[in-house]
Amino acid sequence: MPESVIMEITGHSTREMFDRYNTVDEDDTRNAINQLSRMFDEKFR
């Protein structure tokens, strides 16, 4: 996914702010993806 799309979704208006807060742990990222996947699975069955 392009970073510009991520910035739009998260509300980061500048690249500097995006970089500043782009400190996500790999486990947190994996958990978020799993949660989103389950949510989409339930919604679009």
N, C-alpha and C positions, 0 to 999 in steps of 0.2 A: 504494500500500500504506500503510495507517495506520502512523504512527510507533510506536504501541503494539505492533504486531506486530513491527516491526523491533527495538524495544527487547527484546522477549521473545526473539527469535532471537539477538540479540547479547549478551544477558545484562546489559543495563543496567537496574538496578533503580530508578534515579531519573532524572527529566528532566534534572537538572543534569549528571549523568555523561554522558548521551546527547549533550547540547549541547556539553560539553567536548571530546568525542572525535569530534564530527561535522565533521571537517575533511578530507574525502576529495577528492582531485583528480579532475576530470572524466574525464581519461584513465584513471585507475585504476577509476573506476566503470564506464566503457564496457568496459574489458577484463574486469572481473568479470562483467558481464552477458553478454558474449560467451562467456566460459568456461562460465557456468551454462547458457546456451542450448545450447551444444555437448554438455554433459553430459546434459541432458534429452533432446536429440535422439537421442543414442546409447542412452540407457537405455530410451526409450519408442518405439522404432521399431516 
